[in-house]
Amino acid sequence: MAVSKLEKGNDGRFSCPECSQALEYLSGGQVRVVDGKVDYDNVKPKYICRKCGKYYRELLNTGYYDVFFLMPEDLAALDKEQAAEEAKEKAKKKSFTGSPVTALMTNAQGGYDCPECGKGMVHSEGGAVRVINGKVDYENVKPRYICYDCGIFYRELLRSGLYERFELPEDEKTPPPPPPKPKRRIKSTGELAPMQLKRNANGYCECPRCGAAMRFLEPGAVKIVDGRADMSDTVARFKCDECDSLYRRIATTNYFQWSEK
C-alpha cells in the first residue's frame, strides 16, 4: 500500500486520508510475527480507522505513515485499551466527590494549599505540548500546582482564576529530591569576640558562627561531676545544633562568649 501524510483535525487527532474520520489511537505492542515475518515495528503506535478497516503506522521517523489492513488482534487490543481507559476515568470520578474546578486560596508563604488535604502545594513550571492517548495536550505549557500527598495537580482554566483538578501520571507521583542546602560559612572560634545576643519573637537567635537559628537554654541547677560541683549550666546560654556551638552569658552582663561545652 501507499505511504500517506496524515493530517490533524481541529481536535488535534489524525484523520483518515480515505474517509476523513478521526483515527483512533492504539499504543505500540510487542514484536510479533505476521505472515511468517517478524514485525519489529509493532512496537510503534497505530492510528486505526474502523470504517475503512485499516491502520496507519509511521515509517521510520519520516512523518509519513504506512497503511495496513486491520487485523482482528489489533481491533481487540484497541477495544481492551479503550475499556481500560474508561474504567480508569470512572474510578477517578468515583473516588473524587468534590468539584473538578476550584478557586485556590493563597497561604501565608504566597503559594497555594491543597483543597483536599490542606498541605502546601509545589509550584511547577509548564512543559512542552504533549500527546496523551492520541490527543494533543496544549494546556501542558501552563504552570501546575502539585500535591504529592494526594497525587493530584491543579492547572488554571483559561484565565478565569479557577483551577482544574487532574490526577498525576504514575511516573510523576514521586516528588523530586529537595535542592541541596547551601553550605554555611562557619567562622573560626578565634573570630568570635564576646557579643550581645537576644532572642527574637519566636525565641531563637542567629548563631554568630554559622548563621543558623539557635535555641535559648534557661539557667540550670548545679551538677556534681566526678565529685565536684559543676556550675557551668547555671547561667543562661544559646545552643546551635548546626555547628554545635554553645554561647554562655558572661556573669550578669548581656554579653555571651563562645564555649567548648
N, C-alpha and C positions, 0 to 999 in steps of 0.2 A: 504494500500500500504506500501512498504518497506521504511525504513529510509535510506537516502543517504548522503554521504560525498561529497560535491561539490568541484570541482577543478577549479582553476582560470587559464585563458589563459594568453598569453603574454601581452594582453591589460588590465589585472587586473580585467576582468569581469568573472563571473562564467560561466561554460559551462554545457550544458545539459548532464547528465550521459547517456542518450539513443542515441541522435543524434549528440552530441558534438558541436552543435551550441551555440553561445553566448546567454545567457539568458538575457531577458530584465527586467529592474528594475522597480518596482511599489511601491510607498510609501505606508505605512500602512494606513488603513482607520478606520472607526468607528466599534464598536462592532455590529454584525449583527446576524440574525437568519437564519440557513441553515438546511433544512430538519427537522424543528421543534426544533432544538437545538441552544443554544446561542453560537456563535463563538467569544469568547473573544480574540483569537489570531489574529483576523483580523486586529488588530492594528499594527501587525508586517509587515515589508516589504515582498514583494513577488518577486520571480525570475521566470519569465514566459518564457515558450517555446511555441511559436505559432505552430510550426511544429508538436510537439507531443500533443498539446492541454492539457498541464499540467503546474502546477506551484509548486514551492518549497518554503517552509517556515520553519524557524529554529525551532527546537524542544527545548523548554525552552532556555537555554543558553549553549547548549552542543556542538555547532559547526556542528551538524548533522541536516539534513533537511527532514521534511515530504514532501511527494509528493501528490498532489491533482489534480483532473480533473479541467481543466479551465472552469469557468463559464462565461456566456455572460456578466454579470455585471463587472467581473474582466477585461475582454478584453476592455469593454467600458471605464472603469476607466483608463486603460493603455493608450488607444488612446487619451483620454482627457488630461492626464498628459503630454504626449509627445507633443501634439499640443500646450499646454501652454508653454512648454519649448522652442519650435521652435519659437513661437510668441515673447517670451521674448528675444531670441537671435537676431531675426530680428529687434526688437525695439532698441536693443543696437547698432547694426551695422548702423541702420538708423540715430540714434541720434549722433553717433560719426563719423566724416568725416576725422579725422586725421589718421596717421599711427599707427597701434597697437604695433609697435616696435620702440623704440626711444633711443637715447643716452641722458642720463641725465647730466645736467651741474651742477658742484659744485658751491655753493654760498659762500659768504664771511664767513659764520659760519661753513663751511666744510660739510654741508648737501646738499640736492637737492631741487630745486624749482619745483613745478608742471608745466609741459609743457603747461597745458591748462589755468590755472588762474595766474600762476606766484608766488603763495604763497609758503612758505616753507613747505615741507612735513615732516611727522612724521616717524621716523625710528622704525620699529617693528621687533623683532627677529622672526625667523622661529618657527613654531609649529610642531606638530606631523603629521605623514602621516594620511590622512583622506579620506573618501569616499564621493564623491559628485555625485548625480544622478546615483549611481551604478558604478561609475568609481573611481579608486584609484588616488588620487592627491598626488604623491610623491614630487612634487615641493613645497608643503606647508612647507617643512623644511627650505626653503630659506628665508632670511630676506625680508621684504617688506618696501616700501616707500609709505606712505598713505597720500592722500589729502582728508580730511573730507569735505571740501567745495564742491569738485566736486564729492565725493562719489566713488572714484577710488583708486587703488593702482598699483604700478609698482614692478615687480619682474624680476631679471636678467634671460635672456635666455641663458641657459647653462653657459658658462664662456666667453661670447662674448663681454661683456661690454655694450650690448644693453639690454633694459628693455621692457618686455611685459606689456601691459595695461590691467587691469581687473576691473570689477565693484565690489565694496564692497558688501558683503552679507547684507541683510536688518538688521540682528541682530548685525552688526558691524559698522553701519553707524554713531552711536553716539560716539563721541570721549570720551576717558576715562577722568575722572577728573584730573586736574593738580596736581602734587605732592605738598604736603603742604610745604610752605616756612619754611626754618629753622628759629628757633627763635633767634633773635639777643640778645646779652648780652647788656643791657643798663646800662651804668655806672651811679653811683650816682653823683649828681651835685657837691658834695664835692670833687670828684676826678678830677674835671675839672679846672686846673690852666689856667691862660692866655696863649694863644698859637698863633703861626703864622698859618694863613690859606691862601691858594692860590687856585685859580680856575684852573682846568685842561683845555685841549684843547676844551672840549665840554661845558665849562662854569660851571662845577659842582665841588664840593669839598666834600670829605668824612667827614661825621659827626664824631667828636671825641667821641661822647657819644654812638652812636649805630652802626656806620659804613655805614649808608645809604648815598645816594647821596643828597647833599644839594643844594638849589638854592641860587644864589647871588642876593641880593637886592640893587639897587643903592640908594644913599642918597636921601631922600625926602624933601619936604618942611616942614616948621614949622606948626604945627597944634594947634588950640585953643581947649582945653578940659576943660570944666567947668570954662570958663572964664580965663584960664591960658594958657600960651604958652607951648606947649609940643614939645621939641626938640629931643626926643629920636630917631626919624626916620630920623634925618638929617645926620646921619653917615652911612657908608656902613655896611652891615650885611649879614649873611648867615642864611637861614631858612631851618630846617629839618622837612619835613612833616611826617616822620616815627615816631619820638619820640617827635615831637612838641617842638623842642629846637630852640633857637634863639641865635646867637652869634654876638655881636656888636663890631665894631672897637673901640679900646681904643685911644682916642684923635687922633693924627696924626701918630701913630705908625702902624706897620704891625701886631700888636697883637690884638687878639679878645678875648672877655670874654663872657661866657655863661650868658644869661639874662632870667629873668622870662617872659618878654613880649617884 
